[in-house]
């Protein structure tokens, strides 16, 4: 039996109802049957829903073919009042079952977690909304040859941006960021003074180049007064300020001493020079236990060779300071000491000078012995001369006595009468 329904006799509940043509439901509508079908399988119709769909049943889409295959939209037990928003664009809904390995275009609203290897190969990859704050957490390596751009600008660009870009690497370099708050320093914002905590810092590099017009290091160091100068100050207290002497000078204050090591002996002794605390001259290693092939030298022979080495006064090219000394070529030719014939080591010059002094002392002792022998011989001759003089004096005395006796005898002879 068919009943004509009008707006006055329309029941609140409809059972097994089929609508032909256009049907509009206003207000709250509940479908209690297991299956609710909108439209005909063979036809094309539109279903406009301008309200919230509620319930525990799934939404099934069979498609136009009769293959008993359907697509169902179902929501598991909700954990809260969640809202799933479909974008107002043409495209295919992606699930874990049909997620492609390569996406040409993807826009994620809300939170997205990506595990495994992810490659972004497009000309531009954006994270976050231009008008809302967001957060990007990366717990893996970011690789690629494109720069990273950080900006709060829209697509049209309302403000500036900061770009991380790495020049073509020369090796597998690693740039580490410390886990502390602070500002990244670049060549554009590096301060004139950097204050670091009172801790130890180590810089390890294959090579380290620091270009500066002048350099000052050490406790209470101040910029040098002269360009091209290096100044190092120790931690000494209660002494005058220390600064550079002149342009292009090397200045060091180390009241505990200075040493330059140029090598080591097989036994581990340091080779080089040392300026001891309070000293004004360099000390060099001269330990007997650090030397081999010891051979004595003849000081007289060394002195003789030194006498043949010309000594001159001279000036270095381009310098007005006058010096005195031998030419390295003459010194090397005479003694064959040192690394080459263009330099004279102070330890070799000192050795030649000391050996020459010993030779001179030996010659002096020999000369003194000869003089002493001549003096002894002269004293012996003087004693003999004095003895001879005494004999002559005695002979003269005796001769005088004899002469007196002769005079007396003659006087007696003159007094006797003649016959």
C-alpha positions as MATLAB code, in Angstrom:
seq = 'XXXXXXXXXXXXXXXXXXXXXXXXXXXXXXXXXXXXXXXXXXXXXXXXXXXXXXXXXXXXXXXXXXXXXXXXXXXXXXXXXXXXXXXXXXXXXXXXXXXXXXXXXXXXXXXXXXXXXXXXXXXXXXXXXXXXXXXXXXXXXXXXXXXXXXXXXXXXXXXXXXXXXXXXXXXXXXXXXXXXXXXXXXXXXXXXXXXXXXXXXXXXXXXXXXXXXXXXXXXXXXXXXXXXXXXXXXXXXXXXXXXXXXXXXXXXXXXXXXXXXXXXXXXXXXXXXXXXXXXXXXXXXXXXXXXXXXXXXXXXXXXXXXXXXXXXXXXXXXXXXXXXXXXXXXXXXXXXXXXXXXXXXXXXXXXXXXXXXXXXXXXXXXXXXXXXXXXXXXXXXXXXXXXXXXXXXXXXXXXXXXXXXXXXXXXXXXXXXXX';
ca = [
       0.000    0.000    0.000;
       1.510    3.245   -1.004;
       1.134    6.344    1.122;
       1.609    9.836   -0.106;
       3.772   11.777    2.294;
       3.594   15.529    2.547;
       5.264   17.957    4.885;
       2.328   17.582    7.261;
       2.322   13.809    7.549;
       6.061   13.060    7.136;
       7.050   10.562    9.883;
      10.107   11.037   12.107;
      11.395    7.536   11.258;
      11.473    6.060    7.749;
      11.897    2.328    7.188;
      13.161    0.909    3.871;
      12.785    4.166    2.083;
      13.904    4.906   -1.447;
      14.146    8.444   -2.755;
      13.978    9.115   -6.475;
      15.273   12.435   -7.649;
      16.721   15.061   -5.389;
      16.503   14.609   -1.600;
      17.532   17.208    0.940;
      17.862   16.356    4.635;
      17.961   19.277    7.078;
      18.774   19.008   10.726;
      19.986   15.797   12.357;
      19.643   12.663   10.240;
      20.388    9.154   11.499;
      20.771    6.031    9.307;
      20.199    2.925   11.425;
      20.479    0.175    8.815;
      23.716   -1.708    8.160;
      23.883   -0.408    4.599;
      22.958    3.018    3.293;
      23.331    3.487   -0.471;
      23.441    6.877   -2.143;
      22.903    6.949   -5.907;
      22.622    4.209   -8.516;
      25.500    1.932   -9.459;
      25.139    2.589  -13.163;
      24.403    6.285  -12.897;
      26.288    9.360  -11.951;
      25.025   11.431   -9.055;
      26.380   13.853   -6.524;
      26.189   13.554   -2.772;
      26.563   16.890   -1.022;
      27.136   16.669    2.707;
      27.213   19.981    4.518;
      27.244   18.524    8.002;
      29.295   16.209   10.192;
      28.970   12.457    9.492;
      28.790   10.573   12.797;
      28.585    6.906   13.661;
      30.575    3.727   14.080;
      29.990    2.199   10.621;
      32.398    2.527    7.757;
      31.866    4.455    4.538;
      32.153    2.072    1.574;
      32.790    3.039   -2.053;
      32.184    0.256   -4.557;
      33.094    2.052   -7.722;
      31.394    1.590  -11.078;
      32.478   -2.006  -11.731;
      30.695   -5.076  -10.357;
      33.781   -6.782   -8.907;
      32.690   -6.815   -5.281;
      35.679   -4.686   -4.439;
      35.125   -1.676   -2.249;
      37.103    1.113   -0.658;
      36.121    1.690    2.954;
      36.811    4.707    5.125;
      36.897    3.639    8.745;
      38.199    5.268   11.931;
      39.511    3.192   14.785;
      38.531    3.939   18.339;
      39.177    7.681   18.582;
      41.707    8.854   21.146;
      40.249   12.366   21.150;
      38.373   14.915   19.114;
      40.581   14.641   16.056;
      39.902   16.345   12.742;
      41.087   14.876    9.446;
      41.130   17.597    6.810;
      41.222   16.779    3.111;
      42.930   19.451    1.010;
      40.949   21.344   -1.600;
      43.042   20.010   -4.464;
      42.868   17.196   -6.974;
      44.931   14.177   -6.074;
      45.045   10.672   -4.675;
      44.764    9.873   -0.981;
      47.969    8.176    0.199;
      47.971    5.423    2.805;
      50.625    3.053    4.126;
      49.505    0.565    1.478;
      50.032    2.745   -1.567;
      52.696    5.183   -0.369;
      55.069    5.621   -3.319;
      58.865    5.503   -3.141;
      59.071    8.805   -5.033;
      56.771   11.778   -4.528;
      56.749   14.557   -7.055;
      54.757   16.859   -4.807;
      53.852   16.443   -1.143;
      52.386   18.819    1.376;
      52.029   17.616    4.947;
      49.786   19.431    7.413;
      50.550   18.768   11.053;
      53.200   16.333   12.234;
      55.123   14.140    9.795;
      57.641   11.481   10.793;
      59.981   10.012    8.214;
      62.133    6.988    8.941;
      64.961    5.561    6.886;
      66.599    7.326    3.978;
      64.709   10.346    2.625;
      65.771   12.249   -0.481;
      64.463   15.700   -1.387;
      65.323   16.207   -5.046;
      63.029   19.074   -5.962;
      64.222   22.586   -6.746;
      62.741   23.833   -3.469;
      61.783   22.059   -0.232;
      59.948   23.986    2.482;
      59.300   22.956    6.070;
      56.726   24.705    8.213;
      53.962   27.193    7.552;
      54.988   30.735    6.530;
      52.524   32.308    8.983;
      52.680   29.895   11.917;
      55.626   28.781   14.064;
      56.674   25.186   13.656;
      59.439   22.799   14.604;
      61.705   20.610   12.482;
      63.578   17.815   14.228;
      66.324   16.050   12.280;
      67.883   12.997   13.930;
      69.975   11.875   10.984;
      72.430   13.247    8.439;
      71.377   15.869    5.911;
      73.252   15.382    2.656;
      73.110   17.049   -0.687;
      74.594   19.842   -2.734;
      71.817   22.396   -2.323;
      71.906   25.129    0.325;
      69.618   25.232    3.358;
      67.569   28.442    3.491;
      66.003   29.660    6.749;
      63.408   32.406    6.341;
      60.090   33.615    7.740;
      59.148   34.958    4.309;
      56.122   33.912    2.286;
      56.284   32.632   -1.247;
      56.454   36.227   -2.452;
      59.228   36.966    0.035;
      58.381   39.446    2.763;
      61.740   39.465    4.505;
      65.341   38.306    4.213;
      66.708   34.818    4.724;
      69.780   33.026    6.053;
      71.378   30.397    3.839;
      73.674   27.521    4.823;
      75.768   26.674    1.782;
      78.896   24.520    1.597;
      81.402   25.118   -1.154;
      82.491   22.004   -3.094;
      84.201   19.953   -0.351;
      87.832   18.937   -0.698;
      87.451   16.054    1.773;
      84.992   14.461    4.184;
      84.908   17.404    6.562;
      82.767   17.586    9.693;
      81.447   20.855   11.134;
      80.352   20.364   14.755;
      78.081   22.744   16.618;
      78.561   22.899   20.408;
      75.643   21.965   22.624;
      75.442   25.417   24.208;
      73.440   28.554   23.636;
      75.109   31.290   21.641;
      75.435   33.004   18.306;
      77.270   31.512   15.332;
      80.200   33.772   14.457;
      80.955   34.530   10.814;
      83.302   36.947    9.084;
      80.514   39.534    9.124;
      79.699   39.510   12.832;
      82.955   38.407   14.464;
      83.588   40.688   17.459;
      86.817   42.545   18.127;
      87.107   40.761   21.483;
      86.061   37.176   22.221;
      85.741   36.210   25.887;
      85.906   32.451   26.471;
      85.232   30.605   29.732;
      88.194   29.794   31.942;
      88.738   26.380   30.399;
      91.243   24.602   28.186;
      90.652   24.778   24.437;
      92.352   22.696   21.758;
      92.488   23.424   18.044;
      93.467   20.412   15.948;
      93.918   20.866   12.221;
      96.057   19.662    9.352;
      97.194   23.251    8.921;
      96.211   26.458   10.662;
      96.667   29.892    9.093;
      96.028   33.129   10.974;
      96.543   36.278    8.926;
      96.908   39.502   10.908;
      98.814   42.760   10.721;
     100.189   42.072   14.199;
      99.690   39.361   16.811;
      99.674   39.504   20.619;
      99.304   36.446   22.832;
      99.617   35.645   26.499;
      98.382   36.900   29.845;
      97.153   40.501   29.767;
      98.182   40.797   26.117;
      97.343   44.060   24.367;
      97.449   44.922   20.649;
     101.056   45.593   19.564;
     102.017   49.185   18.892;
     103.859   48.302   15.699;
     102.490   46.586   12.625;
     103.867   43.270   11.516;
     104.969   42.432   15.069;
     104.470   39.364   17.245;
     104.265   39.818   21.016;
     104.041   37.079   23.638;
     103.693   37.911   27.313;
     103.942   35.474   30.198;
     102.046   35.615   33.488;
     104.705   37.598   35.350;
     103.385   40.183   37.802;
     104.786   43.460   39.122;
     106.939   44.169   36.067;
     106.625   46.903   33.412;
     104.277   46.490   30.469;
     105.699   44.532   27.556;
     105.208   45.572   23.943;
     106.830   45.373   20.533;
     110.158   47.091   19.953;
     109.647   48.200   16.384;
     107.776   47.242   13.209;
     108.117   43.671   11.938;
     109.703   42.474   15.193;
     109.423   39.275   17.241;
     109.034   40.005   20.942;
     108.765   37.461   23.753;
     108.685   37.947   27.510;
     109.308   34.608   29.214;
     110.897   35.098   32.624;
     110.998   31.342   33.072;
     113.317   30.953   30.090;
     113.074   30.226   26.363;
     114.154   27.207   24.378;
     114.159   26.302   20.699;
     114.489   22.589   19.924;
     115.755   21.652   16.468;
     116.132   17.916   17.019;
     116.992   15.113   19.444;
     119.945   12.803   19.953;
     119.407    9.030   19.825;
     119.351    9.084   23.637;
     116.552   11.698   23.630;
     118.517   14.810   24.534;
     117.196   18.041   23.012;
     119.233   19.845   20.365;
     118.801   23.586   20.029;
     119.371   26.669   22.125;
     118.155   27.715   25.578;
     117.858   31.136   27.164;
     117.894   30.460   30.885;
     115.884   32.639   33.331;
     117.630   35.966   33.788;
     120.256   35.171   31.121;
     121.304   37.436   28.264;
     122.948   34.837   26.033;
     121.967   31.516   24.497;
     123.130   28.174   25.878;
     123.651   25.178   23.610;
     123.791   21.460   24.380;
     127.383   20.461   25.170;
     126.849   17.421   27.346;
     129.654   14.875   27.007;
     127.087   12.049   27.001;
     125.429   13.548   23.923;
     128.598   13.565   21.788;
     130.460   10.953   19.767;
     133.744   10.746   17.812;
     135.676   12.931   20.255;
     139.128   13.831   18.899;
     141.623   16.125   20.673;
     142.915   19.155   18.770;
     146.308   20.840   18.727;
     145.748   24.350   19.990;
     148.960   25.623   18.411;
     147.905   24.242   15.036;
     144.430   25.784   15.414;
     146.062   29.115   16.321;
     148.321   28.869   13.299;
     145.318   28.253   11.020;
     143.393   31.095   12.652;
     146.291   33.435   11.914;
     145.725   32.737    8.210;
     141.973   33.552    8.349;
     141.386   37.188    7.341;
     139.428   39.283    9.845;
     137.513   42.261    8.458;
     134.920   44.824    9.374;
     131.832   44.709    7.186;
     128.097   45.457    6.841;
     125.232   43.319    5.627;
     123.627   44.337    2.350;
     121.061   47.058    2.934;
     122.164   47.561    6.552;
     124.229   50.367    8.071;
     125.360   48.469   11.197;
     129.065   47.597   11.148;
     130.368   44.187   12.271;
     133.743   42.450   12.610;
     134.591   38.866   11.847;
     135.797   36.345    9.272;
     134.068   35.283    6.089;
     132.263   31.962    6.393;
     134.045   30.619    3.316;
     137.499   31.351    4.828;
     136.468   29.888    8.188;
     135.125   26.702    6.562;
     138.215   26.372    4.363;
     140.493   26.578    7.405;
     138.635   24.316    9.855;
     135.975   22.363    7.869;
     133.379   22.948   10.619;
     129.632   23.539   10.339;
     126.852   22.591    7.916;
     128.011   24.684    4.944;
     130.399   27.449    3.935;
     127.914   30.337    4.148;
     127.262   30.361    7.896;
     129.365   30.176   11.059;
     127.930   28.427   14.090;
     128.668   30.173   17.367;
     129.583   26.853   18.976;
     132.274   26.315   16.277;
     133.548   29.892   16.576;
     133.743   29.488   20.355;
     135.566   26.184   19.959;
     138.162   27.703   17.606;
     138.661   30.661   19.949;
     139.113   28.421   23.011;
     141.490   26.075   21.192;
     143.502   29.074   19.975;
     143.717   30.393   23.523;
     145.014   27.016   24.677;
     147.573   27.037   21.855;
     148.588   30.581   22.729;
     148.919   29.568   26.365;
     151.130   26.622   25.358;
     153.351   28.905   23.297;
     153.530   31.307   26.210;
     154.629   28.543   28.575;
     157.292   27.418   26.103;
     158.503   30.996   25.677;
     158.594   31.532   29.412;
     160.656   28.334   29.796;
     163.159   29.604   27.215;
     163.337   32.993   28.900;
     163.852   31.326   32.258;
     166.693   29.234   30.848;
     168.321   32.321   29.365;
     167.839   34.158   32.622;
     169.492   31.327   34.538;
     172.339   31.316   32.081;
     172.692   35.073   32.384;
     172.690   34.852   36.176;
     175.399   32.221   36.048;
     177.508   34.446   33.794;
     176.907   37.416   36.061;
     178.081   35.411   39.063;
     181.220   34.364   37.222;
     181.811   37.972   36.243;
     181.474   39.058   39.828;
     183.901   36.384   40.939;
     186.347   37.509   38.267;
     185.929   41.090   39.367;
     186.687   40.020   42.946;
     189.822   38.218   41.793;
     190.903   41.243   39.792;
     190.235   43.460   42.774;
     192.316   41.167   44.987;
     195.085   41.029   42.400;
     195.018   44.786   42.158;
     195.270   44.990   45.924;
     198.189   42.590   46.002;
     199.796   44.446   43.132;
     199.428   47.644   45.071;
     201.010   46.120   48.098;
     203.876   44.825   46.000;
     204.252   48.224   44.415;
     204.464   49.770   47.883;
     207.064   47.268   48.957;
     209.090   48.014   45.850;
     208.953   51.709   46.574;
     210.171   51.108   50.120;
     212.940   48.904   48.822;
     214.014   51.531   46.371;
     213.977   54.111   49.068;
     216.258   51.978   51.205;
     218.604   51.435   48.322;
     218.907   55.193   47.772;
     219.844   55.815   51.427;
     222.907   53.458   51.534;
     226.428   55.135   50.803;
     228.264   54.448   47.689;
     231.718   53.006   47.838;
];
